[in-house]
Amino acid sequence: METWATFSIIDHRRPIYRQALALFDRIVVPLPTRPIDDQTQEEVDQLKAEAYNLEGVKAGQPYEWQI
């Protein structure tokens, strides 16, 4: 049995995002196609890089979020 966590499109700013890696087998990371509200493009790009790295080690599942 695996346990997964999923987040909102802005949860990467909170410590719980990193802590979830220790609590769950995998996390689902929604990736916005463009910045939302006060997000910057740099934040979106960093989140995408992290999500795809997590996917590479089977700890995450990126999900493209169409806005």
Summary of the structure (lengths in Angstrom):
residues: 67
radius of gyration: 11.4
end to end distance: 32.7
largest distance: 37.6
contacts: 162
relative contact order: 0.24
helix: 42%
strand: 24%
